[in-house]
Amino acid sequence: MTYYYKLGNIPHKRHTQFRQPNGSLYHEELMGMRGFSGIQSLLYHLRPPTQIYKILEQTTVDILCEESSPLRHRHLRTGTVEAGKDAIQARIPLLTNADVCISVARPTESMSYWYRFAHGDEVIFIHNGTGVLESQYGIIRYRAGDYLVIPTGVLWRIIPDTNIEQRMLVIEANGHVEPPTRYLNRYGQFLEHAPYNERDIRPPEELVSHDEAGEFEVRVKARDRITSYLYHYHPLDVVGWDGHLYPFALNIEDFEPITGRIHQPPPVHQTFEAPGFVLCSFVPRFFDYHPQAIPAPYNHSNVDSDEVIYYVAGNFMSRKGIEQASITIHPGGIPHGPHPGMYEGSIGKERTEELAVMIDTFHPLQLTKHAIELEDKDYAYSWIA
């Protein structure tokens, strides 16, 4: 992240002797972005994090996409996907390109292993549910509305509260997910006009250091495969860390909307940016206050992007037939806008209670076979009055 944080015990000086009670050295690990020129953190382990004793067979990650079809608007009804398995195994990939993979998941079990994605950061939006995100940086207790942002290289697992329904939107980036540059000053601090700032970001709240022997599994996704590694000792043996790189939570309710006298364009809702896409939050807000304002969005053409919206809760003022957990895809190349009657019907309304997550990608997305099974085939014709 953009500010310094620390948990546990660390030495006074970097890269110097830091000894355990028995006189042996703690083992330092640097985790950083962009080689040695990006943000980074230093972690101190009881044992070297390199002590793998067995590598198991690889599992190929196959994402089957639809064959070519006419360009059209799409609506996926993901509210019906089956619940089961853990937070990785429950993932159902729906949309993908070289920059991002978008999935949904309804896990019912805890992960019995730890997981790492080697090629980029992940954002897990918690639609429903509570539980714990556990990593070598400590634990984050999550709740509905949380964006869990997990940097590449972090070992993590999700332990859901199984008595509460879990529903997640997963954004897997082939790159790093960061706050928009325009929200930050030259020192990395959030500016006054940013819709959220450091107080809204929840880093790991408690560091739990494990010193246990046994058999512990870590699964790493890299090069379209998942490889399992076995360790004799618990992989979360960090006694302390400090730096600017760590997983964190940001709740969508802490995103402060930017409003104006006339309709504001989607960039005012931007929450994160990553190579090839941006992520935006639509939250409850007052509508435009010009006396002649039309609150509903105007028709627009996605010239350079595909627009994906995941509908979380509330009344969606520009759409009919949308449910919680619906996903709409409005591809670049054809215009889209509010459904018939919604444009005129928005006049005079003072506020909206809608809650949604939008992903705009700058390269075309492909629908997977899973997405086709969830598609509302009539959506493309829903603009006919």
C-alpha positions in Angstrom: 0.0 0.0 0.0 1.0 3.6 0.1 1.9 4.1 3.7 4.2 2.5 6.3 2.9 -0.1 8.7 4.5 -2.7 11.0 3.4 -5.7 13.1 5.3 -7.9 15.6 9.0 -7.7 16.4 11.7 -6.3 14.0 15.3 -5.2 14.5 16.4 -1.6 14.7 18.3 -1.7 11.4 17.5 -3.5 8.1 19.7 -6.4 7.0 21.5 -6.7 10.4 21.7 -9.6 12.9 18.3 -10.3 14.5 18.5 -13.3 16.8 16.0 -15.7 18.2 16.0 -16.5 22.0 18.1 -19.6 21.3 20.8 -17.5 19.6 20.0 -18.4 16.0 19.2 -15.8 13.4 15.7 -14.9 12.2 15.5 -15.2 8.5 14.8 -12.0 6.6 12.7 -12.0 3.4 12.2 -9.0 1.2 8.9 -8.9 -0.7 8.6 -6.1 -3.2 7.2 -4.9 -6.5 8.9 -4.0 -9.7 12.2 -5.5 -8.8 13.8 -3.4 -6.0 12.3 -0.1 -7.2 8.6 -0.5 -6.0 6.9 -0.6 -2.6 8.2 -3.4 -0.4 8.1 -5.0 3.0 10.6 -6.9 5.1 9.5 -10.1 6.9 11.3 -12.0 9.6 10.8 -15.8 9.7 11.7 -18.5 12.2 13.0 -20.6 9.4 14.0 -19.9 5.7 10.9 -19.7 3.6 12.7 -21.7 0.9 12.5 -25.1 2.8 10.3 -27.1 0.4 10.6 -30.9 0.9 8.3 -32.1 -1.9 6.8 -30.7 -5.1 3.6 -32.4 -6.3 2.2 -32.7 -9.7 0.9 -29.6 -11.4 -2.8 -29.0 -12.2 -3.5 -27.2 -15.5 -5.9 -24.2 -15.2 -8.1 -24.5 -18.3 -10.5 -21.6 -19.0 -12.7 -22.6 -21.9 -14.1 -19.5 -23.8 -16.9 -19.3 -26.2 -16.2 -19.4 -29.9 -16.8 -16.3 -31.9 -20.3 -14.8 -31.7 -22.0 -11.6 -32.7 -21.1 -8.5 -30.7 -23.9 -7.9 -28.2 -24.8 -6.7 -24.7 -24.9 -9.5 -22.2 -26.5 -10.2 -18.8 -25.3 -13.0 -16.6 -27.5 -14.2 -13.7 -24.8 -15.4 -11.3 -27.1 -15.4 -8.3 -28.0 -19.0 -9.1 -24.4 -20.4 -9.1 -24.0 -23.4 -6.8 -22.4 -23.0 -3.4 -19.6 -25.3 -2.2 -15.9 -26.0 -1.8 -13.3 -23.5 -0.6 -12.6 -19.9 -1.8 -10.2 -21.1 -4.6 -12.0 -24.3 -5.7 -15.4 -22.5 -5.7 -14.3 -19.9 -8.3 -16.2 -19.9 -11.5 -14.4 -17.9 -14.2 -16.7 -15.8 -16.4 -14.8 -13.2 -18.3 -11.1 -13.1 -19.2 -8.4 -11.4 -21.3 -4.7 -11.0 -21.1 -5.0 -8.4 -18.3 -7.7 -9.8 -16.0 -9.9 -12.8 -15.1 -13.3 -12.1 -13.4 -14.9 -14.9 -11.4 -17.6 -15.5 -8.9 -17.5 -17.8 -5.9 -19.8 -19.1 -3.1 -17.4 -21.0 -0.8 -18.7 -23.1 2.1 -15.4 -24.5 3.4 -12.1 -23.2 4.8 -9.0 -23.6 2.7 -6.9 -26.4 4.1 -3.8 -25.0 2.3 -2.3 -21.6 1.5 -2.4 -20.0 -1.9 -0.3 -17.6 -4.0 -0.9 -16.0 -7.4 2.5 -15.4 -9.0 1.6 -13.1 -11.8 -0.4 -10.3 -10.2 -2.6 -8.9 -7.5 -6.0 -10.1 -6.6 -9.1 -8.2 -5.4 -11.8 -10.2 -3.7 -15.1 -8.3 -3.3 -17.2 -9.7 -0.4 -20.8 -9.5 -1.5 -22.0 -11.5 1.4 -20.3 -13.2 4.3 -17.8 -12.7 7.1 -14.6 -14.6 8.0 -10.8 -14.3 8.1 -8.2 -13.6 5.5 -5.1 -15.2 6.8 -1.6 -14.5 5.5 2.0 -14.3 6.6 1.3 -10.6 7.3 -1.4 -11.5 9.9 -5.2 -11.7 9.8 -7.9 -9.4 8.4 -11.4 -10.0 9.5 -13.6 -9.4 6.5 -17.3 -8.4 6.2 -19.8 -7.7 3.5 -18.8 -4.9 1.2 -15.0 -5.4 1.7 -12.5 -5.2 -1.1 -9.7 -7.6 -0.1 -6.6 -6.5 -2.0 -3.9 -9.2 -2.0 -0.5 -8.4 -3.6 1.2 -10.9 -5.7 3.5 -13.2 -3.8 1.5 -13.1 -0.6 0.6 -16.5 0.9 -3.1 -16.5 2.0 -6.1 -18.5 2.7 -9.7 -17.7 3.5 -11.5 -19.1 6.5 -15.2 -18.2 6.2 -17.7 -18.2 8.9 -19.7 -21.2 7.6 -22.9 -20.2 9.4 -23.2 -17.2 7.1 -23.7 -17.3 3.3 -20.6 -16.4 1.4 -20.7 -14.7 -2.0 -17.6 -13.2 -3.7 -16.6 -11.4 -6.9 -12.9 -12.2 -7.7 -10.8 -9.9 -9.9 -7.4 -11.6 -10.8 -5.0 -9.0 -12.3 -1.9 -9.7 -14.4 -0.2 -6.8 -12.8 -0.5 -4.6 -9.7 -3.7 -3.1 -8.3 -3.2 0.4 -6.9 -5.1 3.5 -6.0 -5.6 5.9 -9.0 -2.5 8.1 -9.4 -4.7 11.2 -9.4 -5.7 10.5 -5.8 -2.1 10.7 -4.5 0.4 13.4 -4.0 4.1 13.1 -5.0 4.8 11.4 -1.6 2.2 8.7 -2.0 -0.3 10.3 0.5 -3.9 10.5 -0.4 -5.0 14.0 -1.4 -7.9 15.9 0.1 -10.2 15.3 -2.9 -9.7 11.5 -2.9 -12.9 9.6 -2.2 -11.1 7.5 0.4 -7.8 7.7 2.3 -5.5 6.0 4.7 -8.0 5.9 7.6 -10.3 3.8 5.5 -7.7 1.1 4.7 -7.6 -1.8 7.1 -4.2 -3.6 7.1 -3.7 -6.9 8.9 -4.8 -6.3 12.5 -3.1 -9.2 14.3 0.1 -11.2 13.6 -0.1 -14.8 14.6 3.3 -16.5 14.4 3.3 -20.3 14.1 6.1 -22.7 15.1 4.6 -26.0 14.2 6.0 -29.1 12.6 3.9 -31.4 10.3 2.9 -31.3 6.7 1.8 -28.0 5.2 0.7 -27.4 1.7 1.1 -24.2 -0.4 -0.4 -23.9 -3.8 1.1 -21.5 -6.3 -0.7 -20.4 -9.5 1.8 -19.5 -12.3 1.9 -20.0 -16.0 -1.7 -21.3 -16.2 -0.9 -24.1 -13.7 -1.2 -24.6 -10.0 1.7 -26.4 -8.3 1.6 -27.8 -4.8 4.6 -27.5 -2.5 4.9 -29.3 0.9 6.7 -28.0 3.9 7.7 -29.7 7.1 7.0 -26.5 9.1 4.1 -24.0 9.2 4.6 -21.4 6.4 3.2 -18.6 8.5 6.2 -18.3 10.9 6.7 -14.6 10.6 7.5 -12.9 13.9 7.5 -9.4 12.6 7.4 -7.2 9.4 7.4 -3.7 8.3 7.0 -1.7 5.0 4.5 -0.5 2.5 3.5 -3.7 0.9 0.8 -5.8 2.5 -2.8 -7.1 2.0 -5.5 -4.8 3.1 -9.3 -4.3 3.2 -11.3 -1.3 2.0 -15.1 -1.4 2.5 -17.2 0.0 -0.3 -19.2 1.9 2.3 -16.1 4.0 3.1 -15.9 5.2 -0.6 -17.3 8.7 -0.5 -19.2 9.6 -3.7 -18.3 12.6 -5.9 -21.4 14.4 -7.1 -22.1 17.5 -9.1 -24.8 19.8 -10.5 -25.0 17.6 -13.7 -24.4 13.9 -14.2 -20.8 12.9 -13.4 -19.0 10.4 -15.7 -17.8 7.0 -14.4 -14.2 8.0 -13.6 -15.5 9.8 -10.4 -16.4 6.3 -9.1 -12.9 4.9 -9.7 -11.5 3.0 -6.8 -8.4 1.1 -8.1 -6.4 1.0 -11.3 -4.3 -1.9 -12.8 -2.7 -2.6 -16.1 -5.5 -2.9 -18.7 -8.4 -2.1 -16.5 -10.0 0.1 -13.7 -12.3 -0.8 -10.9 -15.1 1.5 -9.8 -17.6 1.6 -6.9 -21.2 2.8 -7.3 -22.5 3.7 -3.8 -25.6 5.4 -2.4 -25.4 9.1 -3.2 -27.4 12.3 -3.9 -28.3 12.9 -7.5 -27.3 15.9 -9.6 -28.7 19.2 -8.3 -29.0 21.4 -11.4 -32.7 22.3 -11.7 -32.8 20.7 -15.2 -30.6 17.8 -14.3 -31.2 14.3 -15.7 -29.8 11.9 -13.1 -29.8 8.7 -15.2 -26.7 8.3 -17.3 -26.8 9.4 -20.9 -26.3 7.0 -23.8 -22.6 6.4 -24.4 -20.3 4.4 -26.7 -17.5 2.4 -25.1 -15.0 3.2 -27.8 -11.9 1.9 -25.9 -13.3 -0.4 -23.3 -15.6 -3.2 -22.3 -17.8 -2.3 -19.3 -18.7 -4.9 -16.7 -21.0 -4.1 -13.8 -21.6 -6.4 -10.9 -24.9 -5.5 -9.1 -24.7 -5.8 -5.3 -27.8 -4.2 -3.8 -30.4 -1.5 -4.1 -32.5 -0.2 -6.9 -30.6 0.2 -10.2 -31.9 3.4 -11.6 -30.9 2.8 -15.2 -31.7 -0.9 -15.6 -34.7 -3.2 -15.6 -34.7 -6.9 -14.9 -31.4 -6.7 -12.9 -31.0 -8.9 -9.7 -28.5 -9.0 -7.0 -25.3 -10.7 -8.3 -26.3 -9.9 -11.9 -23.4 -9.0 -14.2 -23.9 -6.9 -17.3 -21.3 -6.7 -20.1 -21.5 -3.8 -22.5 -18.7 -4.3 -25.0 -16.8 -1.7 -26.9 -18.1 -1.1 -30.4 -21.8 -0.5 -29.8 -23.5 2.2 -27.6 -25.5 1.5 -24.5 -27.5 3.5 -22.0 -30.5 3.4 -19.7 -33.4 1.2 -20.4 -36.6 2.7 -22.0 -38.4 5.0 -19.5 -35.5 5.1 -17.0 -33.9 8.2 -18.5 -37.1 10.3 -18.3 -38.2 8.5 -15.1 -35.0 9.7 -13.2 -36.0 13.4 -13.5 -36.8 14.8 -10.1 -35.3 11.9 -8.1 -33.0 13.1 -5.4 -30.9 10.1 -4.5 -30.1 6.5 -5.3 -29.4 3.6 -3.0 -27.7 1.4 -5.6 -24.5 -0.5 -4.8 -22.4 -2.0 -7.6 -18.8 -2.7 -8.7 -17.7 -1.9 -12.2 -14.7 -3.1 -14.1 -13.8 -1.3 -17.3 -11.2 -3.2 -19.4 -9.2 -1.6 -22.2 -8.9 -4.8 -24.2 -11.9 -7.0 -25.3 -13.1 -9.7 -22.9 -14.0 -13.2 -23.7 -16.9 -15.0 -22.1 -16.2 -18.5 -20.7 -18.4 -21.5 -21.2 -19.7 -21.0 -17.6 -20.8 -17.5 -18.5 -22.8 -18.7 -21.5 -24.7 -21.1 -19.2 -25.7 -18.1 -17.0 -26.7 -15.7 -19.8 -30.0 -14.0 -20.2 -30.4 -14.4 -23.9 -33.0 -11.7 -24.3 -30.9 -8.9 -22.7 -29.6 -7.5 -26.0 -33.1 -6.7 -27.0 -34.2 -5.1 -23.7 -33.9 -1.6 -25.1 -36.9 -2.0 -27.4 -39.6 0.3 -26.1 
